[in-house]
Amino acid sequence: MTRQHVVVVGAGLAGLSSAIGAVDRGMQVTLLEGRPRLGGATWSFERKGLKFDNGQHVYLACCTSYRRYLARIGSAAKAPLHRLAIPVLRPKSNGSGSEVAWIRRSGLPAPFHLAASLGRYRYLSVRERANIGRAALSLRRLDLEDPSLDQETFAHFLARHGQSARAIEVLWDLIALPTINVHAHEASLLLAAKVFQTGLLSTNGAADIGWSQIPLTELHVDPALAVLSAHGATVRSKAKVSALVLNDDATSVTGVVVDGETIDCDAVILAVNASEVMNLLPHPLRADFARVTELGSSPIVDVHIVYDRTVTNYKIAAGVDTPVQFLFDRSGAAGLAKGEGQCLAISISGADGEQGERPEVLIDRYQRAVADLFPLAREAKVVDAVVSRELHATFRGGIGTQRLRPGVETKIDNLVLAVAYTDTGWPATMEGAVRSGERAIGHLAQVLSVASRSRGDTIMKEAI
Ligand SMILES: Cc1cc2nc3c(=O)[nH]c(=O)nc-3n(C[C@H](O)[C@H](O)[C@H](O)COP(=O)(O)OP(=O)(O)OC[C@H]3O[C@@H](n4cnc5c(N)ncnc54)[C@H](O)[C@@H]3O)c2cc1C
Protein backbone atom coordinates (compact mmCIF):
# COMPACT_ATOMS: atom_id res chain seq x y z
CA MET A 1 0.00 0.00 0.00
CA THR A 2 1.30 3.53 -0.73
CA ARG A 3 1.44 5.64 2.38
CA GLN A 4 -0.46 8.90 2.51
CA HIS A 5 1.98 11.74 1.94
CA VAL A 6 1.62 14.78 4.21
CA VAL A 7 3.62 17.97 3.70
CA VAL A 8 4.12 20.06 6.83
CA VAL A 9 5.03 23.69 6.10
CA GLY A 10 6.92 25.30 9.02
CA ALA A 11 9.05 23.58 11.65
CA GLY A 12 8.12 25.41 14.83
CA LEU A 13 6.72 23.32 17.68
CA ALA A 14 3.34 23.01 15.94
CA GLY A 15 4.95 21.80 12.71
CA LEU A 16 7.38 19.46 14.48
CA SER A 17 4.70 17.94 16.69
CA SER A 18 2.26 17.43 13.82
CA ALA A 19 5.04 15.86 11.72
CA ILE A 20 5.75 13.44 14.59
CA GLY A 21 2.01 12.74 14.90
CA ALA A 22 1.89 11.99 11.18
CA VAL A 23 4.79 9.51 11.16
CA ASP A 24 3.28 7.86 14.23
CA ARG A 25 0.14 7.26 12.16
CA GLY A 26 2.18 5.63 9.42
CA MET A 27 2.08 8.59 7.05
CA GLN A 28 4.90 9.63 4.78
CA VAL A 29 6.05 13.10 5.85
CA THR A 30 7.91 15.97 4.23
CA LEU A 31 8.68 18.81 6.65
CA LEU A 32 9.68 22.10 5.02
CA GLU A 33 11.12 25.04 6.96
CA GLY A 34 11.86 28.40 5.35
CA ARG A 35 14.68 29.40 7.69
CA PRO A 36 18.11 27.76 7.91
CA ARG A 37 17.23 26.52 11.43
CA LEU A 38 14.31 24.55 12.81
CA GLY A 39 12.37 25.19 16.02
CA GLY A 40 10.46 28.35 15.03
CA ALA A 41 10.07 30.61 18.07
CA THR A 42 12.25 28.31 20.21
CA TRP A 43 15.88 28.25 19.13
CA SER A 44 19.42 28.51 20.43
CA PHE A 45 22.60 30.23 19.33
CA GLU A 46 26.29 30.05 20.19
CA ARG A 47 28.52 32.92 21.16
CA LYS A 48 32.08 32.82 22.45
CA GLY A 49 31.80 29.10 23.14
CA LEU A 50 28.57 29.33 25.20
CA LYS A 51 25.01 28.46 24.21
CA PHE A 52 22.04 30.78 24.69
CA ASP A 53 18.35 30.51 23.91
CA ASN A 54 16.46 33.15 21.95
CA GLY A 55 14.34 33.52 25.08
CA GLN A 56 13.76 31.69 28.32
CA HIS A 57 10.86 29.22 27.97
CA VAL A 58 8.95 27.66 30.85
CA TYR A 59 5.94 25.36 30.99
CA LEU A 60 3.55 24.19 33.68
CA ALA A 61 2.48 20.69 34.67
CA CYS A 62 -0.95 21.40 33.15
CA CYS A 63 0.67 21.69 29.68
CA THR A 64 -0.24 18.12 28.87
CA SER A 65 0.21 18.24 25.09
CA TYR A 66 3.64 19.84 25.33
CA ARG A 67 4.69 17.25 27.92
CA ARG A 68 3.44 14.48 25.63
CA TYR A 69 5.60 15.91 22.85
CA LEU A 70 8.68 16.00 25.09
CA ALA A 71 8.02 12.42 26.20
CA ARG A 72 7.49 11.22 22.63
CA ILE A 73 10.83 12.57 21.42
CA GLY A 74 12.64 11.41 24.57
CA SER A 75 13.31 14.89 26.00
CA ALA A 76 11.14 14.91 29.13
CA ALA A 77 14.01 14.24 31.56
CA LYS A 78 15.89 17.26 30.17
CA ALA A 79 13.12 19.66 31.18
CA PRO A 80 12.02 18.37 34.59
CA LEU A 81 9.15 19.81 36.60
CA HIS A 82 9.78 21.51 39.95
CA ARG A 83 7.22 21.88 42.70
CA LEU A 84 5.81 25.42 42.51
CA ALA A 85 8.06 27.59 44.70
CA ILE A 86 9.04 30.93 43.19
CA PRO A 87 11.06 33.42 45.20
CA VAL A 88 9.85 36.94 44.48
CA LEU A 89 12.69 39.39 45.15
CA ARG A 90 12.62 43.10 45.92
CA PRO A 91 15.71 45.27 46.30
CA LYS A 92 16.11 46.49 49.89
CA SER A 93 15.88 50.25 50.27
CA ASN A 94 19.19 50.37 52.19
CA GLY A 95 21.05 48.85 49.24
CA SER A 96 21.99 45.66 51.07
CA GLY A 97 20.58 43.18 48.54
CA SER A 98 17.04 41.86 48.35
CA GLU A 99 14.19 40.65 50.48
CA VAL A 100 12.10 37.68 49.40
CA ALA A 101 8.49 36.52 49.47
CA TRP A 102 7.60 33.08 48.16
CA ILE A 103 4.78 31.98 45.91
CA ARG A 104 4.69 28.31 46.67
CA ARG A 105 2.09 25.61 46.93
CA SER A 106 1.33 23.43 49.90
CA GLY A 107 -0.14 19.93 49.82
CA LEU A 108 -3.71 21.22 50.29
CA PRO A 109 -6.22 20.83 47.49
CA ALA A 110 -6.60 23.74 45.03
CA PRO A 111 -7.28 26.61 45.45
CA PHE A 112 -6.26 26.42 49.11
CA HIS A 113 -2.77 25.19 48.16
CA LEU A 114 -1.66 28.80 47.64
CA ALA A 115 -3.42 30.31 50.64
CA ALA A 116 -0.55 30.07 53.12
CA SER A 117 2.08 31.67 50.89
CA LEU A 118 -0.26 34.40 49.66
CA GLY A 119 -1.29 35.10 53.24
CA ARG A 120 2.36 35.91 53.96
CA TYR A 121 3.02 37.80 50.72
CA ARG A 122 4.90 40.75 52.19
CA TYR A 123 4.59 43.12 49.23
CA LEU A 124 0.89 43.59 49.94
CA SER A 125 -0.87 45.00 52.97
CA VAL A 126 -2.84 42.70 55.27
CA ARG A 127 -6.05 44.04 53.75
CA GLU A 128 -4.82 43.45 50.19
CA ARG A 129 -3.84 39.88 51.09
CA ALA A 130 -7.21 39.22 52.64
CA ASN A 131 -8.86 40.32 49.39
CA ILE A 132 -6.96 37.94 47.11
CA GLY A 133 -9.18 34.94 47.85
CA ARG A 134 -12.35 36.74 46.81
CA ALA A 135 -11.01 37.56 43.35
CA ALA A 136 -9.45 34.11 42.96
CA LEU A 137 -12.73 32.35 43.71
CA SER A 138 -14.65 34.59 41.28
CA LEU A 139 -12.01 33.92 38.62
CA ARG A 140 -12.34 30.21 39.24
CA ARG A 141 -16.11 30.32 38.71
CA LEU A 142 -15.96 32.10 35.33
CA ASP A 143 -17.41 30.19 32.39
CA LEU A 144 -14.77 30.03 29.63
CA GLU A 145 -17.57 29.58 27.07
CA ASP A 146 -18.99 33.01 27.95
CA PRO A 147 -18.04 35.36 25.06
CA SER A 148 -18.31 38.45 27.26
CA LEU A 149 -15.10 37.42 29.03
CA ASP A 150 -13.18 38.41 25.92
CA GLN A 151 -14.63 41.93 26.10
CA GLU A 152 -13.14 42.82 29.48
CA THR A 153 -9.52 43.28 30.50
CA PHE A 154 -8.11 41.17 33.30
CA ALA A 155 -7.19 44.28 35.31
CA HIS A 156 -10.75 45.62 35.03
CA PHE A 157 -12.13 42.34 36.37
CA LEU A 158 -9.59 42.33 39.22
CA ALA A 159 -10.43 45.92 40.15
CA ARG A 160 -14.13 44.99 40.17
CA HIS A 161 -13.22 42.25 42.63
CA GLY A 162 -11.42 44.44 45.10
CA GLN A 163 -7.83 44.18 43.86
CA SER A 164 -5.71 47.30 44.27
CA ALA A 165 -3.40 48.61 41.53
CA ARG A 166 -0.50 47.40 43.67
CA ALA A 167 -1.92 43.87 43.97
CA ILE A 168 -2.37 43.74 40.20
CA GLU A 169 1.21 44.88 39.66
CA VAL A 170 3.11 42.76 42.18
CA LEU A 171 0.96 39.65 42.27
CA TRP A 172 -1.49 39.06 39.42
CA ASP A 173 0.79 40.42 36.69
CA LEU A 174 3.56 38.18 37.93
CA ILE A 175 1.63 35.29 36.33
CA ALA A 176 -0.43 37.09 33.66
CA LEU A 177 2.43 38.97 31.99
CA PRO A 178 4.76 36.03 31.25
CA THR A 179 1.91 33.77 30.14
CA ILE A 180 -0.20 36.20 28.06
CA ASN A 181 2.70 38.50 27.16
CA VAL A 182 0.75 41.70 27.81
CA HIS A 183 0.07 43.43 31.12
CA ALA A 184 -3.18 42.73 32.99
CA HIS A 185 -4.54 46.13 31.99
CA GLU A 186 -4.45 44.99 28.35
CA ALA A 187 -4.90 41.21 28.68
CA SER A 188 -8.22 39.60 27.77
CA LEU A 189 -10.01 38.25 30.84
CA LEU A 190 -10.77 35.13 28.80
CA LEU A 191 -7.08 34.26 28.36
CA ALA A 192 -6.28 35.14 31.96
CA ALA A 193 -9.16 33.00 33.24
CA LYS A 194 -7.89 30.10 31.12
CA VAL A 195 -4.37 30.43 32.56
CA PHE A 196 -5.44 30.87 36.18
CA GLN A 197 -8.19 28.23 36.13
CA THR A 198 -6.06 25.60 34.42
CA GLY A 199 -2.76 26.36 36.11
CA LEU A 200 -3.51 27.69 39.56
CA LEU A 201 -7.07 27.25 40.69
CA SER A 202 -8.16 23.75 39.72
CA THR A 203 -5.57 21.12 40.68
CA ASN A 204 -2.91 21.12 43.36
CA GLY A 205 0.15 20.40 41.19
CA ALA A 206 -1.00 21.99 37.92
CA ALA A 207 1.36 24.97 38.24
CA ASP A 208 4.47 22.96 39.03
CA ILE A 209 6.94 24.55 36.70
CA GLY A 210 9.49 23.17 34.27
CA TRP A 211 12.18 24.52 31.97
CA SER A 212 14.91 23.07 29.87
CA GLN A 213 18.29 22.20 31.34
CA ILE A 214 19.79 22.18 27.87
CA PRO A 215 19.55 24.59 24.89
CA LEU A 216 16.08 24.62 23.32
CA THR A 217 17.29 23.38 19.96
CA GLU A 218 18.72 20.29 21.65
CA LEU A 219 15.48 19.83 23.59
CA HIS A 220 12.88 20.33 20.85
CA VAL A 221 14.55 19.90 17.48
CA ASP A 222 17.47 17.45 17.45
CA PRO A 223 15.56 14.55 19.08
CA ALA A 224 12.50 15.23 16.89
CA LEU A 225 14.70 15.01 13.80
CA ALA A 226 16.01 11.64 15.02
CA VAL A 227 12.42 10.33 15.34
CA LEU A 228 11.44 11.71 11.93
CA SER A 229 14.52 10.30 10.24
CA ALA A 230 13.93 6.87 11.83
CA HIS A 231 10.51 6.91 10.15
CA GLY A 232 11.90 7.91 6.76
CA ALA A 233 10.57 11.48 6.81
CA THR A 234 12.17 14.11 4.58
CA VAL A 235 13.14 17.31 6.42
CA ARG A 236 14.40 20.39 4.58
CA SER A 237 15.50 23.74 5.96
CA LYS A 238 15.92 26.86 3.75
CA ALA A 239 12.85 25.51 1.98
CA LYS A 240 10.37 28.39 1.94
CA VAL A 241 7.08 27.31 0.46
CA SER A 242 5.85 29.95 -2.00
CA ALA A 243 2.46 28.51 -2.99
CA LEU A 244 0.01 25.68 -2.58
CA VAL A 245 -1.24 23.72 -5.59
CA LEU A 246 -4.96 22.95 -5.80
CA ASN A 247 -6.98 20.66 -8.04
CA ASP A 248 -9.07 22.17 -10.87
CA ASP A 249 -12.15 22.95 -8.83
CA ALA A 250 -10.11 24.15 -5.82
CA THR A 251 -11.63 21.54 -3.51
CA SER A 252 -8.42 19.76 -2.65
CA VAL A 253 -4.74 20.61 -2.21
CA THR A 254 -2.45 18.45 -4.32
CA GLY A 255 0.99 19.88 -3.62
CA VAL A 256 3.25 22.74 -2.53
CA VAL A 257 5.79 24.82 -4.43
CA VAL A 258 9.33 25.26 -3.07
CA ASP A 259 12.05 26.97 -5.10
CA GLY A 260 9.99 26.51 -8.25
CA GLU A 261 9.65 22.75 -7.66
CA THR A 262 6.24 21.18 -6.97
CA ILE A 263 6.07 18.52 -4.28
CA ASP A 264 2.94 16.38 -4.72
CA CYS A 265 1.11 15.23 -1.63
CA ASP A 266 -2.20 13.99 -0.21
CA ALA A 267 -2.50 16.69 2.44
CA VAL A 268 -0.86 19.86 3.75
CA ILE A 269 -0.43 21.16 7.29
CA LEU A 270 0.26 24.90 7.33
CA ALA A 271 2.26 25.54 10.49
CA VAL A 272 3.34 29.09 9.68
CA ASN A 273 3.10 32.60 11.16
CA ALA A 274 -0.09 34.64 10.79
CA SER A 275 1.31 36.96 8.08
CA GLU A 276 2.58 34.00 6.06
CA VAL A 277 -0.62 32.01 6.28
CA MET A 278 -2.39 34.76 4.36
CA ASN A 279 0.24 34.65 1.61
CA LEU A 280 -0.08 30.90 1.26
CA LEU A 281 -3.78 30.26 1.60
CA PRO A 282 -5.54 29.91 -1.72
CA HIS A 283 -7.68 32.94 -2.68
CA PRO A 284 -11.07 31.30 -2.03
CA LEU A 285 -10.03 30.76 1.63
CA ARG A 286 -8.38 34.08 2.37
CA ALA A 287 -11.55 35.91 3.36
CA ASP A 288 -12.22 33.28 6.05
CA PHE A 289 -8.79 33.83 7.63
CA ALA A 290 -8.16 37.54 7.00
CA ARG A 291 -8.91 38.30 10.64
CA VAL A 292 -5.72 36.55 11.85
CA THR A 293 -3.70 39.52 10.65
CA GLU A 294 -5.54 41.65 13.23
CA LEU A 295 -4.13 39.54 16.08
CA GLY A 296 -1.04 41.76 16.27
CA SER A 297 2.04 40.73 18.18
CA SER A 298 3.83 41.34 21.42
CA PRO A 299 7.62 41.30 21.95
CA ILE A 300 9.84 39.45 24.43
CA VAL A 301 13.39 40.57 25.18
CA ASP A 302 16.00 38.55 27.06
CA VAL A 303 19.22 39.92 28.52
CA HIS A 304 21.86 37.24 29.07
CA ILE A 305 24.70 38.11 31.43
CA VAL A 306 27.73 35.86 32.04
CA TYR A 307 29.58 36.51 35.30
CA ASP A 308 33.00 35.20 36.27
CA ARG A 309 31.52 33.73 39.48
CA THR A 310 28.26 32.65 41.03
CA VAL A 311 26.23 35.69 42.05
CA THR A 312 23.04 33.94 43.22
CA ASN A 313 21.95 30.46 44.25
CA TYR A 314 18.41 30.93 42.93
CA LYS A 315 17.71 28.85 39.83
CA ILE A 316 14.59 30.92 39.08
CA ALA A 317 13.37 34.16 40.65
CA ALA A 318 10.81 36.84 39.94
CA GLY A 319 11.19 40.50 40.83
CA VAL A 320 9.03 43.38 42.04
CA ASP A 321 10.07 47.04 42.18
CA THR A 322 13.00 46.18 39.90
CA PRO A 323 13.24 46.04 36.09
CA VAL A 324 13.90 42.28 36.48
CA GLN A 325 10.64 40.41 35.79
CA PHE A 326 12.07 36.89 35.91
CA LEU A 327 15.60 35.58 35.96
CA PHE A 328 16.97 32.10 35.42
CA ASP A 329 20.32 30.48 36.08
CA ARG A 330 21.30 29.12 32.66
CA SER A 331 24.88 28.19 33.55
CA GLY A 332 24.55 24.45 32.87
CA ALA A 333 22.61 24.91 29.65
CA ALA A 334 25.10 27.52 28.45
CA GLY A 335 27.93 25.02 28.93
CA LEU A 336 29.57 26.45 32.06
CA ALA A 337 30.96 23.83 34.44
CA LYS A 338 30.68 24.32 38.22
CA GLY A 339 33.09 27.03 39.35
CA GLU A 340 33.44 28.50 35.86
CA GLY A 341 31.04 31.38 36.49
CA GLN A 342 27.31 31.93 36.12
CA CYS A 343 25.05 32.73 33.19
CA LEU A 344 21.78 34.51 34.03
CA ALA A 345 18.94 35.02 31.58
CA ILE A 346 16.63 37.91 32.45
CA SER A 347 13.35 37.58 30.65
CA ILE A 348 11.19 40.63 29.86
CA SER A 349 7.69 39.86 28.60
CA GLY A 350 5.41 42.46 27.07
CA ALA A 351 8.64 44.28 26.20
CA ASP A 352 7.11 47.15 24.21
CA GLY A 353 9.37 49.65 25.99
CA GLU A 354 12.55 47.57 25.66
CA GLN A 355 12.21 46.27 22.11
CA GLY A 356 13.74 49.34 20.47
CA GLU A 357 16.41 50.12 23.06
CA ARG A 358 20.09 49.73 22.24
CA PRO A 359 21.70 46.53 23.59
CA GLU A 360 24.28 48.42 25.68
CA VAL A 361 21.50 50.42 27.37
CA LEU A 362 19.59 47.24 28.24
CA ILE A 363 22.71 45.42 29.41
CA ASP A 364 23.70 48.32 31.65
CA ARG A 365 20.19 48.58 33.13
CA TYR A 366 19.87 44.88 33.90
CA GLN A 367 23.44 44.53 35.13
CA ARG A 368 22.66 47.27 37.67
CA ALA A 369 19.31 45.68 38.54
CA VAL A 370 20.97 42.31 39.21
CA ALA A 371 23.62 44.04 41.32
CA ASP A 372 20.85 45.71 43.34
CA LEU A 373 19.35 42.29 44.05
CA PHE A 374 22.56 40.33 44.63
CA PRO A 375 25.52 42.07 46.33
CA LEU A 376 27.88 39.38 44.94
CA ALA A 377 27.18 40.68 41.43
CA ARG A 378 28.72 44.04 42.40
CA GLU A 379 32.14 42.43 42.83
CA ALA A 380 31.78 40.02 39.90
CA LYS A 381 33.27 40.67 36.49
CA VAL A 382 30.87 40.51 33.54
CA VAL A 383 32.57 38.20 31.08
CA ASP A 384 29.98 38.60 28.33
CA ALA A 385 26.46 39.96 27.86
CA VAL A 386 24.07 39.70 24.95
CA VAL A 387 20.48 40.75 24.23
CA SER A 388 18.05 38.58 22.27
CA ARG A 389 14.82 40.10 21.00
CA GLU A 390 11.75 38.53 19.46
CA LEU A 391 9.61 41.40 18.23
CA HIS A 392 6.73 39.13 17.23
CA ALA A 393 7.18 36.60 20.03
CA THR A 394 3.47 35.91 20.51
CA PHE A 395 0.14 37.21 19.34
CA ARG A 396 -1.16 40.09 21.41
CA GLY A 397 -3.60 38.63 23.91
CA GLY A 398 -5.80 41.68 24.32
CA ILE A 399 -9.58 41.90 24.41
CA GLY A 400 -11.45 40.72 21.32
CA THR A 401 -8.74 38.19 20.48
CA GLN A 402 -10.94 35.13 20.55
CA ARG A 403 -12.95 35.95 17.42
CA LEU A 404 -9.71 36.50 15.48
CA ARG A 405 -8.35 33.01 16.12
CA PRO A 406 -9.14 30.44 13.42
CA GLY A 407 -9.75 26.74 14.00
CA VAL A 408 -7.34 24.20 12.52
CA GLU A 409 -9.77 23.13 9.79
CA THR A 410 -10.29 24.94 6.49
CA LYS A 411 -12.98 24.56 3.81
CA ILE A 412 -10.53 22.31 1.99
CA ASP A 413 -10.62 18.98 3.79
CA ASN A 414 -7.00 18.02 3.26
CA LEU A 415 -5.58 21.43 4.22
CA VAL A 416 -5.27 22.28 7.93
CA LEU A 417 -3.54 24.86 10.09
CA ALA A 418 -1.33 24.00 13.07
CA VAL A 419 0.05 26.98 14.92
CA ALA A 420 -0.18 28.57 18.34
CA TYR A 421 -2.62 31.30 17.29
CA THR A 422 -5.32 28.82 16.30
CA ASP A 423 -8.30 28.55 18.57
CA THR A 424 -6.87 26.32 21.32
CA GLY A 425 -8.14 28.46 24.21
CA TRP A 426 -4.53 28.89 25.36
CA PRO A 427 -2.44 32.02 24.96
CA ALA A 428 0.44 31.78 22.46
CA THR A 429 2.47 29.14 24.24
CA MET A 430 4.37 25.96 23.53
CA GLU A 431 1.29 24.12 24.81
CA GLY A 432 -0.94 25.96 22.34
CA ALA A 433 1.44 25.16 19.49
CA VAL A 434 1.63 21.42 20.24
CA ARG A 435 -2.09 21.24 20.97
CA SER A 436 -2.87 22.71 17.54
CA GLY A 437 -0.44 20.22 15.98
CA GLU A 438 -2.27 17.34 17.67
CA ARG A 439 -5.63 18.64 16.51
CA ALA A 440 -4.43 19.19 12.96
CA ILE A 441 -3.04 15.71 12.53
CA GLY A 442 -6.06 14.17 14.27
CA HIS A 443 -8.34 15.87 11.75
CA LEU A 444 -6.20 14.88 8.77
CA ALA A 445 -6.00 11.29 9.92
CA GLN A 446 -9.80 11.14 9.77
CA VAL A 447 -10.01 12.89 6.42
CA LEU A 448 -7.30 10.78 4.82
CA SER A 449 -8.60 7.46 6.03
CA VAL A 450 -12.04 8.44 4.72
CA ALA A 451 -10.44 9.49 1.43
CA SER A 452 -8.40 6.30 1.14
CA ARG A 453 -11.41 4.17 2.05
CA SER A 454 -13.52 5.83 -0.65
CA ARG A 455 -10.69 5.40 -3.17
CA GLY A 456 -10.54 1.74 -2.13
CA ASP A 457 -14.31 1.43 -2.65
CA THR A 458 -13.99 2.82 -6.18
CA ILE A 459 -11.24 0.36 -7.05
CA MET A 460 -13.32 -2.51 -5.64
CA LYS A 461 -16.35 -1.41 -7.67
CA GLU A 462 -14.26 -1.11 -10.86
CA ALA A 463 -12.85 -4.60 -10.22
CA ILE A 464 -16.36 -6.02 -9.82
C1 LIG B 1 11.34 34.79 23.44
C2 LIG B 1 10.13 33.91 23.59
C3 LIG B 1 9.81 33.42 24.84
C4 LIG B 1 8.69 32.59 24.99
N1 LIG B 1 8.43 32.06 26.21
C5 LIG B 1 7.48 31.10 26.30
C6 LIG B 1 7.32 30.38 27.51
O1 LIG B 1 8.00 30.64 28.50
N2 LIG B 1 6.38 29.40 27.56
C7 LIG B 1 5.60 29.09 26.46
O2 LIG B 1 4.80 28.15 26.55
N3 LIG B 1 5.72 29.78 25.30
C8 LIG B 1 6.64 30.75 25.19
N4 LIG B 1 6.81 31.42 24.01
C9 LIG B 1 5.85 31.17 22.91
C10 LIG B 1 6.17 29.89 22.14
O3 LIG B 1 7.55 29.80 21.85
C11 LIG B 1 5.38 29.92 20.83
O4 LIG B 1 4.01 30.10 21.08
C12 LIG B 1 5.51 28.62 20.03
O5 LIG B 1 6.85 28.18 20.00
C13 LIG B 1 4.99 28.89 18.61
O6 LIG B 1 5.15 27.74 17.83
P1 LIG B 1 4.45 27.63 16.41
O7 LIG B 1 4.92 26.36 15.80
O8 LIG B 1 3.00 27.84 16.56
O9 LIG B 1 4.96 28.88 15.53
P2 LIG B 1 6.43 29.28 15.11
O10 LIG B 1 7.40 28.84 16.14
O11 LIG B 1 6.37 30.73 14.78
O12 LIG B 1 6.73 28.45 13.78
C14 LIG B 1 6.37 28.85 12.49
C15 LIG B 1 7.45 28.35 11.55
O13 LIG B 1 7.00 28.46 10.21
C16 LIG B 1 8.12 28.84 9.40
N5 LIG B 1 7.61 29.38 8.14
C17 LIG B 1 6.91 30.52 7.95
N6 LIG B 1 6.61 30.66 6.66
C18 LIG B 1 7.10 29.59 6.01
C19 LIG B 1 7.08 29.18 4.63
N7 LIG B 1 6.48 29.90 3.69
N8 LIG B 1 7.69 28.02 4.30
C20 LIG B 1 8.29 27.26 5.26
N9 LIG B 1 8.35 27.62 6.57
C21 LIG B 1 7.75 28.77 6.94
C22 LIG B 1 8.83 29.85 10.28
O14 LIG B 1 10.16 30.09 9.82
C23 LIG B 1 8.75 29.17 11.64
O15 LIG B 1 9.84 28.30 11.86
C24 LIG B 1 7.88 32.29 23.85
C25 LIG B 1 8.20 32.81 22.60
C26 LIG B 1 9.32 33.59 22.46
C27 LIG B 1 9.67 34.11 21.09
PDBQT file of the ligand as one rigid body, heavy atoms in Angstrom, charges set to zero:
ROOT
HETATM    1  C1  LIG A 501      11.336  34.794  23.437  1.00  0.00    +0.000 C 
HETATM    2  C2  LIG A 501      10.129  33.912  23.588  1.00  0.00    +0.000 A 
HETATM    3  C3  LIG A 501       9.808  33.417  24.843  1.00  0.00    +0.000 A 
HETATM    4  C4  LIG A 501       8.691  32.594  24.989  1.00  0.00    +0.000 A 
HETATM    5  N1  LIG A 501       8.427  32.058  26.212  1.00  0.00    +0.000 NA
HETATM    6  C5  LIG A 501       7.484  31.099  26.303  1.00  0.00    +0.000 A 
HETATM    7  C6  LIG A 501       7.322  30.383  27.513  1.00  0.00    +0.000 A 
HETATM    8  O1  LIG A 501       7.999  30.637  28.504  1.00  0.00    +0.000 OA
HETATM    9  N2  LIG A 501       6.376  29.400  27.558  1.00  0.00    +0.000 N 
HETATM   10  C7  LIG A 501       5.603  29.086  26.464  1.00  0.00    +0.000 A 
HETATM   11  O2  LIG A 501       4.798  28.154  26.551  1.00  0.00    +0.000 OA
HETATM   12  N3  LIG A 501       5.719  29.775  25.301  1.00  0.00    +0.000 NA
HETATM   13  C8  LIG A 501       6.643  30.755  25.190  1.00  0.00    +0.000 A 
HETATM   14  N4  LIG A 501       6.810  31.419  24.015  1.00  0.00    +0.000 N 
HETATM   15  C9  LIG A 501       5.849  31.165  22.912  1.00  0.00    +0.000 C 
HETATM   16  C10 LIG A 501       6.169  29.891  22.142  1.00  0.00    +0.000 C 
HETATM   17  O3  LIG A 501       7.546  29.802  21.853  1.00  0.00    +0.000 OA
HETATM   18  C11 LIG A 501       5.383  29.915  20.830  1.00  0.00    +0.000 C 
HETATM   19  O4  LIG A 501       4.007  30.101  21.077  1.00  0.00    +0.000 OA
HETATM   20  C12 LIG A 501       5.514  28.621  20.027  1.00  0.00    +0.000 C 
HETATM   21  O5  LIG A 501       6.847  28.176  19.997  1.00  0.00    +0.000 OA
HETATM   22  C13 LIG A 501       4.987  28.889  18.612  1.00  0.00    +0.000 C 
HETATM   23  O6  LIG A 501       5.154  27.738  17.826  1.00  0.00    +0.000 OA
HETATM   24  P1  LIG A 501       4.451  27.625  16.413  1.00  0.00    +0.000 P 
HETATM   25  O7  LIG A 501       4.919  26.363  15.804  1.00  0.00    +0.000 OA
HETATM   26  O8  LIG A 501       2.999  27.836  16.565  1.00  0.00    +0.000 OA
HETATM   27  O9  LIG A 501       4.964  28.879  15.534  1.00  0.00    +0.000 OA
HETATM   28  P2  LIG A 501       6.433  29.281  15.105  1.00  0.00    +0.000 P 
HETATM   29  O10 LIG A 501       7.396  28.841  16.135  1.00  0.00    +0.000 OA
HETATM   30  O11 LIG A 501       6.369  30.733  14.778  1.00  0.00    +0.000 OA
HETATM   31  O12 LIG A 501       6.727  28.450  13.782  1.00  0.00    +0.000 OA
HETATM   32  C14 LIG A 501       6.372  28.847  12.493  1.00  0.00    +0.000 C 
HETATM   33  C15 LIG A 501       7.453  28.354  11.550  1.00  0.00    +0.000 C 
HETATM   34  O13 LIG A 501       7.002  28.460  10.210  1.00  0.00    +0.000 OA
HETATM   35  C16 LIG A 501       8.116  28.835   9.404  1.00  0.00    +0.000 C 
HETATM   36  N5  LIG A 501       7.614  29.376   8.145  1.00  0.00    +0.000 N 
HETATM   37  C17 LIG A 501       6.911  30.520   7.954  1.00  0.00    +0.000 A 
HETATM   38  N6  LIG A 501       6.608  30.664   6.658  1.00  0.00    +0.000 NA
HETATM   39  C18 LIG A 501       7.100  29.593   6.007  1.00  0.00    +0.000 A 
HETATM   40  C19 LIG A 501       7.078  29.180   4.630  1.00  0.00    +0.000 A 
HETATM   41  N7  LIG A 501       6.483  29.896   3.688  1.00  0.00    +0.000 N 
HETATM   42  N8  LIG A 501       7.690  28.017   4.303  1.00  0.00    +0.000 NA
HETATM   43  C20 LIG A 501       8.294  27.257   5.258  1.00  0.00    +0.000 A 
HETATM   44  N9  LIG A 501       8.353  27.618   6.566  1.00  0.00    +0.000 NA
HETATM   45  C21 LIG A 501       7.748  28.770   6.941  1.00  0.00    +0.000 A 
HETATM   46  C22 LIG A 501       8.828  29.849  10.280  1.00  0.00    +0.000 C 
HETATM   47  O14 LIG A 501      10.159  30.091   9.824  1.00  0.00    +0.000 OA
HETATM   48  C23 LIG A 501       8.747  29.169  11.639  1.00  0.00    +0.000 C 
HETATM   49  O15 LIG A 501       9.838  28.302  11.861  1.00  0.00    +0.000 OA
HETATM   50  C24 LIG A 501       7.882  32.291  23.852  1.00  0.00    +0.000 A 
HETATM   51  C25 LIG A 501       8.202  32.807  22.597  1.00  0.00    +0.000 A 
HETATM   52  C26 LIG A 501       9.321  33.594  22.456  1.00  0.00    +0.000 A 
HETATM   53  C27 LIG A 501       9.673  34.107  21.095  1.00  0.00    +0.000 C 
ENDROOT
TORSDOF 0
